[in-house]
Amino acid sequence: MLTNLSISNYALIESLEMTPDPRLNMITGETGAGKSIMLGAVGLLLGNRADVKSLFDEERKCVIEGQFLIEEYGLNDFFDANDLDYERHCIIRREIAPSGKSRAFINDTPVKLEALKTLGKALMDVHSQHDTLLLGANEYQLSLLDAFAQNQEIKTQFSQSYKSFQKSKKSYENISAQAFELKKEAEFNKFLLEELSALQLKENEQQELEEQQEILDNAEEIKSKIHESLQIFNGEEMGLQNLISQLQQQLNQLSKYGQRFGELKERFQSVAIEAIDIAATLEDEDGKIEVDFDQLETIRERLSKIYHLQQKHGVDSVEALMAIESDLADKVLKVENLDDELEKLKSELEQARKQLFAQGEKLSKSRQSIFKPFAEQVTGLLAGLGMENAKIEVNRSGIDPASSGMDEVEILFSANKGVKPQPIRQVASGGEFSRLMFAIKYIMADKMALPTLIFDEIDTGISGEVALQMVKMMQEIALKHQVICISHLPQVAAKGEKHYFVYKDNSTNRTISKIRLLENEERIQEIAKMIAGSNPSATAFENAKELLSL
């Protein structure tokens, strides 16, 4: 529901603000006073294209803002999807800068125009004689019939079944495509796997083998160097071990002469222990190293196989080869189990298909059950709106399951006796279409939460009892939904909870469009003028009072 609308610096509007009633609001005014300009501004608020030429003052920006109560519209998902804070009081704003740049805001957060359009459709519905595209669309017609049939729960069930079917279908098709590719390369993968598995690779193996090869390749020289080192250490006269022993004795003597010498003794003791340990380790290594040409050849052969496979697979480590082996094993196993998996997925797909068709038929039956009541109700309303010979039919054809169901519908219409009903978009004239759309929205008002409805002179071409019937229907719609009606008929304008008057102010050097809320006496004056012109008679005033009192 629209709680406040403000427009500034747009076309002939310098500044305009209105606070419509929650129910039925009327807007009247002379031709060219600015009613269509207001609708243009509302259109910008709903995401229509902006034009810098529409600025009242080309040096200032144009700002159009609407405040809405939105708690009944179920818009939480929209706000979540667009990363917006949800509040029951929502403000949407459109700004047009003198440069021509346009910006849109929802609750003071900048948004793209598409987001504003999506939200705008849920908040306001501008209905005029030229609004033929929407009702002519099959999708919209189907949504109307679903709302009339109260199909929301069945549609939700079908939607869930449709999503499950699509998911099962995608899984089956993906695995089928994979199966084709995997089977093509299955034998090659198996050969590669066997080649890798035969090596029984281990982590860090390559580094260890390369170190062993380095030692065995240089075993004689290593043993020679070890022997020379041990000879230096163990020599009888000038061996390092004897020198260490002699130095230890001297330092023991020196330690008696003060702490500093004692510390030197301790430090050398560590050196002596380390030197002895190094010598022992060298002797141990000497015992381990042997000139073993058979072992060297075995290591060379294994490394050669590893290097060959690394080059073949484009990697440089044993770990990478092991990862490839694991992946190949998965692929081979998958191929071996592929037929079972495909059979399982095929069974799941068939089950999902059956469920989908069952839900689709249920939804289709529910839709078809209301075709006749819907047509009869709309026809009856059109008769009351002066179209006694109007006829409505609903054609249905079955289609393959889609997100909307298994039905394609076409609402057929004829306004004249003896003329076969045809698709709406082909046969309805402006006035006929306007009344048809009005009748349908009247029916929908009892079935679903509608946005604020704006009727733009849909009473053009009607009068008398038809006009009274139309405004009576508006009043009934307004019991549950906010309605704003731009009218030129006094019997329609008299029935609003609030009555706004749009007029031109020529008191300055530039014409300005303004709007004001009419009080009781002002309203009588305006209705009387609508009846009898600018100088209404006493009778016109009495008629105006009578219309307002009915």
Number of C-alpha atoms within 10 A of each C-alpha: 25 25 17 16 18 17 22 22 21 26 20 22 24 17 18 17 16 16 16 22 20 19 21 25 25 25 22 25 19 13 11 12 21 22 22 13 17 20 15 17 24 22 18 26 28 28 20 15 10 20 14 18 12 19 24 19 17 16 11 14 20 26 22 24 23 23 18 19 16 20 14 11 15 10 14 15 11 14 15 11 9 11 11 17 12 17 13 13 14 19 21 22 23 25 20 23 17 17 11 16 12 18 16 26 19 22 16 12 13 15 17 13 20 13 18 22 18 13 18 19 14 17 20 22 16 18 19 21 20 13 14 19 10 12 18 18 16 14 14 14 18 19 13 20 21 20 18 21 19 15 16 12 10 17 20 12 16 27 19 15 22 24 14 18 22 18 14 21 18 13 17 21 15 11 16 18 11 15 18 12 11 19 17 11 14 20 12 14 19 16 12 17 19 14 14 20 14 8 11 8 16 11 12 11 14 18 13 11 16 14 11 15 19 12 17 21 15 12 17 14 12 16 20 12 14 17 15 12 15 19 14 15 20 16 13 11 9 11 14 20 20 15 15 18 11 11 15 17 12 11 18 15 12 16 16 11 10 9 11 11 16 17 13 14 20 15 11 16 16 10 12 18 11 12 16 15 12 14 19 13 12 18 16 11 14 17 10 9 15 14 14 11 11 9 14 17 13 12 17 16 12 14 18 12 15 21 17 12 19 16 11 9 13 11 14 13 17 20 16 15 20 17 11 17 20 15 14 21 18 12 20 21 13 18 19 13 11 19 13 12 16 17 12 12 19 18 14 18 21 14 13 21 20 14 17 25 18 14 23 26 17 16 24 20 12 17 21 17 11 16 20 13 13 20 17 15 14 23 24 17 23 26 14 16 24 18 19 15 14 21 24 25 21 19 13 16 9 12 10 10 16 13 13 16 23 20 22 17 20 20 23 21 26 21 23 13 11 9 12 13 19 18 18 21 17 11 15 20 14 16 17 22 23 23 23 25 22 24 23 19 19 19 20 17 20 16 15 15 14 21 22 22 23 20 21 22 18 26 24 15 9 16 17 9 13 17 22 18 17 25 21 14 17 28 20 16 22 23 14 15 21 24 27 25 25 25 20 22 20 22 23 24 27 24 21 22 15 21 26 22 20 20 19 17 15 10 8 7 7 8 14 19 22 19 23 14 17 15 12 12 9 13 21 22 20 24 27 25 18 21 20 16 12 11 10 16 14 10 12 20 19 13 19 24 19 13 18 19 9 8
